[in-house]
Amino acid sequence: MLNFIEVFDGMEVDPTSGEVAWTGVTGTRIALQRDGHMINPTAAAYCPTEWLDERGYLDAERARHHPCPWSI
């Protein structure tokens, strides 16, 4: 059985425009806060813990190697 964990998109503010933009990473709340990213609470999702790397970020390569939970 897969264990699921809540993940968020990491966001940052562009200093010149003031716009909030996605940093290109998705991870756990702890990983994003530890690395200084803002969290987009509207982009919360759940993924299997097997899809996360050792730092707490979503790893697309791992996700491809593990089964999709909705296809089980």
N, CA and C atoms as an extended XYZ file, in Angstrom:
216
Properties=species:S:1:pos:R:3:atomname:S:1:resname:S:1:resid:I:1 pbc="F F F"
N         0.849       -1.182        0.000 N   MET     1
C         0.000        0.000        0.000 CA  MET     1
C         0.892        1.242        0.000 C   MET     1
N         0.494        2.222       -0.744 N   LEU     2
C         1.260        3.457       -0.849 CA  LEU     2
C         0.913        4.413        0.283 C   LEU     2
N         1.918        5.090        0.793 N   ASN     3
C         1.716        6.145        1.783 CA  ASN     3
C         1.719        7.469        1.039 C   ASN     3
N         0.771        8.333        1.344 N   PHE     4
C         0.665        9.615        0.670 CA  PHE     4
C         1.115       10.747        1.583 C   PHE     4
N         1.638       11.804        0.980 N   ILE     5
C         2.092       12.978        1.714 CA  ILE     5
C         1.648       14.227        0.959 C   ILE     5
N         1.351       15.268        1.705 N   GLU     6
C         0.924       16.524        1.088 CA  GLU     6
C         2.132       17.264        0.529 C   GLU     6
N         2.020       17.742       -0.708 N   VAL     7
C         3.083       18.504       -1.355 CA  VAL     7
C         2.503       19.813       -1.893 C   VAL     7
N         3.400       20.788       -2.074 N   PHE     8
C         3.009       22.117       -2.530 CA  PHE     8
C         3.968       22.595       -3.610 C   PHE     8
N         3.507       23.554       -4.408 N   ASP     9
C         4.393       24.218       -5.357 CA  ASP     9
C         5.215       25.250       -4.604 C   ASP     9
N         6.504       25.311       -4.913 N   GLY    10
C         7.378       26.324       -4.336 CA  GLY    10
C         7.261       27.610       -5.140 C   GLY    10
N         7.068       28.721       -4.467 N   MET    11
C         6.866       30.003       -5.135 CA  MET    11
C         7.924       31.001       -4.667 C   MET    11
N         8.182       32.012       -5.511 N   GLU    12
C         9.065       33.106       -5.131 CA  GLU    12
C         8.548       34.397       -5.749 C   GLU    12
N         8.910       35.511       -5.151 N   VAL    13
C         8.496       36.814       -5.647 CA  VAL    13
C         9.606       37.381       -6.521 C   VAL    13
N         9.234       37.803       -7.728 N   ASP    14
C        10.191       38.452       -8.624 CA  ASP    14
C        10.458       39.845       -8.066 C   ASP    14
N        11.708       40.165       -7.711 N   PRO    15
C        11.995       41.451       -7.070 CA  PRO    15
C        11.738       42.670       -7.966 C   PRO    15
N        11.810       42.489       -9.262 N   THR    16
C        11.598       43.642      -10.145 CA  THR    16
C        10.130       43.906      -10.425 C   THR    16
N         9.356       42.853      -10.618 N   SER    17
C         7.943       43.048      -10.959 CA  SER    17
C         7.005       42.884       -9.765 C   SER    17
N         7.461       42.176       -8.740 N   GLY    18
C         6.608       41.913       -7.583 CA  GLY    18
C         5.638       40.769       -7.801 C   GLY    18
N         5.717       40.123       -8.962 N   GLU    19
C         4.827       39.002       -9.251 CA  GLU    19
C         5.333       37.727       -8.591 C   GLU    19
N         4.398       36.898       -8.202 N   VAL    20
C         4.730       35.613       -7.606 CA  VAL    20
C         4.792       34.592       -8.737 C   VAL    20
N         5.870       33.809       -8.776 N   ALA    21
C         6.061       32.827       -9.841 CA  ALA    21
C         6.461       31.486       -9.259 C   ALA    21
N         6.102       30.429       -9.973 N   TRP    22
C         6.467       29.077       -9.577 CA  TRP    22
C         7.962       28.891       -9.787 C   TRP    22
N         8.644       28.294       -8.836 N   THR    23
C        10.092       28.096       -8.914 CA  THR    23
C        10.465       26.877       -9.740 C   THR    23
N         9.497       26.061      -10.058 N   GLY    24
C         9.776       24.842      -10.810 CA  GLY    24
C         9.938       23.626       -9.935 C   GLY    24
N         9.741       23.791       -8.626 N   VAL    25
C         9.851       22.659       -7.713 CA  VAL    25
C         8.540       22.457       -6.964 C   VAL    25
N         8.293       21.207       -6.642 N   THR    26
C         7.152       20.820       -5.818 CA  THR    26
C         7.710       19.939       -4.719 C   THR    26
N         7.293       20.197       -3.490 N   GLY    27
C         7.836       19.414       -2.384 CA  GLY    27
C         6.999       19.525       -1.136 C   GLY    27
N         7.502       18.920       -0.087 N   THR    28
C         6.806       18.967        1.192 CA  THR    28
C         6.928       20.374        1.786 C   THR    28
N         6.045       20.669        2.680 N   ARG    29
C         6.073       21.975        3.351 CA  ARG    29
C         7.428       22.207        4.040 C   ARG    29
N         7.926       21.183        4.704 N   ILE    30
C         9.198       21.300        5.424 CA  ILE    30
C        10.353       21.599        4.466 C   ILE    30
N        10.419       20.868        3.354 N   ALA    31
C        11.510       21.071        2.385 CA  ALA    31
C        11.461       22.466        1.783 C   ALA    31
N        10.290       22.922        1.406 N   LEU    32
C        10.167       24.245        0.786 CA  LEU    32
C        10.523       25.353        1.770 C   LEU    32
N        10.031       25.259        2.997 N   GLN    33
C        10.353       26.279        3.994 CA  GLN    33
C        11.832       26.253        4.346 C   GLN    33
N        12.408       25.081        4.468 N   ARG    34
C        13.831       24.947        4.784 CA  ARG    34
C        14.696       25.637        3.730 C   ARG    34
N        14.296       25.540        2.471 N   ASP    35
C        15.079       26.093        1.379 CA  ASP    35
C        14.660       27.506        0.972 C   ASP    35
N        13.785       28.121        1.761 N   GLY    36
C        13.439       29.521        1.561 CA  GLY    36
C        12.380       29.805        0.519 C   GLY    36
N        11.614       28.795        0.111 N   HIS    37
C        10.543       29.008       -0.862 CA  HIS    37
C         9.243       29.364       -0.149 C   HIS    37
N         8.435       30.164       -0.803 N   MET    38
C         7.071       30.394       -0.328 CA  MET    38
C         6.232       29.202       -0.789 C   MET    38
N         5.119       28.984       -0.124 N   ILE    39
C         4.234       27.872       -0.457 CA  ILE    39
C         2.958       28.410       -1.067 C   ILE    39
N         2.526       27.788       -2.151 N   ASN    40
C         1.255       28.132       -2.768 CA  ASN    40
C         0.211       27.194       -2.177 C   ASN    40
N        -0.573       27.659       -1.204 N   PRO    41
C        -1.524       26.760       -0.535 CA  PRO    41
C        -2.650       26.289       -1.453 C   PRO    41
N        -2.915       27.021       -2.527 N   THR    42
C        -3.976       26.594       -3.446 CA  THR    42
C        -3.499       25.479       -4.366 C   THR    42
N        -2.215       25.199       -4.379 N   ALA    43
C        -1.666       24.145       -5.235 CA  ALA    43
C        -1.293       22.910       -4.424 C   ALA    43
N        -1.945       22.709       -3.305 N   ALA    44
C        -1.660       21.529       -2.484 CA  ALA    44
C        -2.156       20.278       -3.197 C   ALA    44
N        -1.382       19.216       -3.075 N   ALA    45
C        -1.750       17.932       -3.661 CA  ALA    45
C        -1.173       16.840       -2.768 C   ALA    45
N        -1.557       15.621       -3.050 N   TYR    46
C        -1.011       14.480       -2.329 CA  TYR    46
C        -0.322       13.565       -3.326 C   TYR    46
N         0.830       13.043       -2.931 N   CYS    47
C         1.531       12.097       -3.795 CA  CYS    47
C         2.103       10.987       -2.923 C   CYS    47
N         2.398        9.844       -3.532 N   PRO    48
C         3.020        8.761       -2.770 CA  PRO    48
C         4.405        9.181       -2.274 C   PRO    48
N         4.746        8.775       -1.083 N   THR    49
C         6.052        9.118       -0.520 CA  THR    49
C         7.191        8.565       -1.372 C   THR    49
N         6.934        7.514       -2.127 N   GLU    50
C         7.952        6.934       -3.002 CA  GLU    50
C         8.376        7.897       -4.112 C   GLU    50
N         7.564        8.902       -4.402 N   TRP    51
C         7.850        9.856       -5.471 CA  TRP    51
C         8.765       10.982       -5.000 C   TRP    51
N         9.072       11.060       -3.709 N   LEU    52
C         9.903       12.139       -3.175 CA  LEU    52
C        11.364       11.720       -3.108 C   LEU    52
N        12.248       12.685       -3.353 N   ASP    53
C        13.673       12.397       -3.189 CA  ASP    53
C        14.052       12.574       -1.726 C   ASP    53
N        15.324       12.369       -1.421 N   GLU    54
C        15.782       12.429       -0.022 CA  GLU    54
C        15.675       13.822        0.579 C   GLU    54
N        15.551       14.867       -0.254 N   ARG    55
C        15.414       16.239        0.249 CA  ARG    55
C        13.959       16.619        0.510 C   ARG    55
N        13.002       15.834        0.012 N   GLY    56
C        11.596       16.127        0.214 CA  GLY    56
C        10.925       16.763       -0.993 C   GLY    56
N        11.572       16.674       -2.154 N   TYR    57
C        11.015       17.243       -3.382 CA  TYR    57
C        10.498       16.143       -4.298 C   TYR    57
N         9.467       16.472       -5.064 N   LEU    58
C         8.907       15.555       -6.033 CA  LEU    58
C         9.950       15.268       -7.110 C   LEU    58
N        10.178       14.001       -7.366 N   ASP    59
C        11.153       13.561       -8.354 CA  ASP    59
C        10.390       12.886       -9.496 C   ASP    59
N        10.332       13.539      -10.658 N   ALA    60
C         9.563       13.035      -11.791 CA  ALA    60
C        10.061       11.660      -12.236 C   ALA    60
N        11.345       11.435      -12.172 N   GLU    61
C        11.899       10.137      -12.579 CA  GLU    61
C        11.411        9.026      -11.661 C   GLU    61
N        11.383        9.287      -10.370 N   ARG    62
C        10.857        8.285       -9.428 CA  ARG    62
C         9.375        8.051       -9.670 C   ARG    62
N         8.644        9.107       -9.953 N   ALA    63
C         7.209        8.972      -10.207 CA  ALA    63
C         6.956        8.081      -11.415 C   ALA    63
N         7.813        8.154      -12.419 N   ARG    64
C         7.656        7.306      -13.603 CA  ARG    64
C         7.934        5.841      -13.298 C   ARG    64
N         8.758        5.574      -12.299 N   HIS    65
C         9.118        4.194      -11.980 CA  HIS    65
C         8.188        3.539      -10.966 C   HIS    65
N         7.324        4.304      -10.353 N   HIS    66
C         6.386        3.753       -9.375 CA  HIS    66
C         4.984        3.799       -9.961 C   HIS    66
N         4.147        2.883       -9.557 N   PRO    67
C         2.801        2.842      -10.118 CA  PRO    67
C         1.976        4.058       -9.723 C   PRO    67
N         1.117        4.472      -10.620 N   CYS    68
C         0.168        5.554      -10.306 CA  CYS    68
C        -0.884        5.010       -9.364 C   CYS    68
N        -1.157        5.673       -8.256 N   PRO    69
C        -2.086        5.132       -7.255 CA  PRO    69
C        -3.508        4.976       -7.776 C   PRO    69
N        -3.896        5.787       -8.747 N   TRP    70
C        -5.259        5.731       -9.247 CA  TRP    70
C        -5.441        4.577      -10.258 C   TRP    70
N        -4.351        3.922      -10.661 N   SER    71
C        -4.481        2.821      -11.614 CA  SER    71
C        -4.450        1.455      -10.920 C   SER    71
N        -4.364        1.454       -9.605 N   ILE    72
C        -4.293        0.199       -8.852 CA  ILE    72
C        -5.683       -0.336       -8.629 C   ILE    72
